[in-house]
Amino acid sequence: MLRIDNLSLPLSWDMALLTETVLRKLRIPADMLQSITLAKKSVDARDKGDVHFVISVDVKVKNEDAVLKRLKPGVANRVNPPQLPPLAQPKFNRPPVVVGAGPAGLFASLRL
């Protein structure tokens, strides 16, 4: 999976414009693109006349090694998708009791 950072897109962007921008940035045809996942989106409003989104995406492409070799350094970086740790199953000798119905008590009962 490749990560492309700092893509500047207008406020009215759609998925077609994002796909076109990614294809142009990677210099690949559309049939090599497998998927695009939005990693980060923020608004750049430093210049009031040019307010736009700055987007980072994770891209899956066919033949990733060949695509990386053709690109200049820093255009795209290889990333591994995050692996979530497995959640432990709680084991209680007795059923738990939560005293109170405030924010802490509600959250504790939700977690239990």
N, C-alpha and C positions, 0 to 999 in steps of 0.2 A: 504494500500500500504506500502511496506517495502522498506527502503533504505539501500543498502549495499555499504559501502565506502571502498576505498583503495584496489581495486582488481588490482593486478599486472598482466599485460598481455604483451606478446611480441609485437614488432612493426608490425608483420604480422598476427595479430589476425583477426578472423572473427566471425560472429554471432554464429556459432556452438561452437567455443571455449569459447565464453562468456557464452553461455547457459550451457555448461558443467561445467564451473567454478562456476556459480551461483548455480546450482543443488548440486555440491559438498559442497559449503560453507553453504547452507541451510540444507543439508542432507535430501533432499526430492526426490521422484521419478519424472520423467518427466511429468507424467499425472497431477500432482498437480500444475504445472507452467502454469499460464494463459498468462502473458505478461512480457516483459522486455523493459524498456525505458531507454535510455542513459541519465543520468543527468549531468555528468561532465567527461571530458577526458583531461588529461594533460600528458606531456612527462616528465619522470624522467631521466635526463641525468647527474646526479651527478657523477656516475661512468661510464667513457667512455667505459669500457668493458661490461657494462650491461645497455644499454639504453632500456627502456621499457615504456609502458603506465601505468598510474595509473587512474583507471576508477571508477566512482560512478554510480550505476544504481538504478532505481526504479522498483520494482518487484511486480506483483500481483500474489498471490497464493490462492489456495483453502484452507479454514480453517486456516486463518491467525493467529488466537489466539493460536491454537495448535502448529503451527510451532514456534511461538515466545517463547512459554513455554519450548520447547525442546532445544532451542539454548542458548549458553552462553551469558551473558550480553555483549553488544557492537558489536556482530556480525552483527545484523541488527536492525534498528530502525524503528518505525512506523512513517510515514509522511503523511500529508494530501496534496493532489494536490493543487497547488496555484489557487485561484479563482481570475480571472481578474475583476476589477471593470467595470461596464457598462460605456460606453462613452456617455457624454452628447451631445445632438444634438444642434448645434449652431443656434441661432435665431437672425437675423439681421433685423433692421428696413429698412436699405438701403443696397445694395450690397457693400461688402468691396472693397477697392481699395488698391493695393500694389504698392508702388512707388519704382522702382529700380529692376534690374535683377541680382544683385549680389547673393552671397550665402544666405544672410539673407532674401532677397526678394523672392528668389526661394523657400526657405524652408517655409516662411510665406504663400506664395500662395499655396504650397502643403498642408499645414495643414488646410488652409481654405477650 
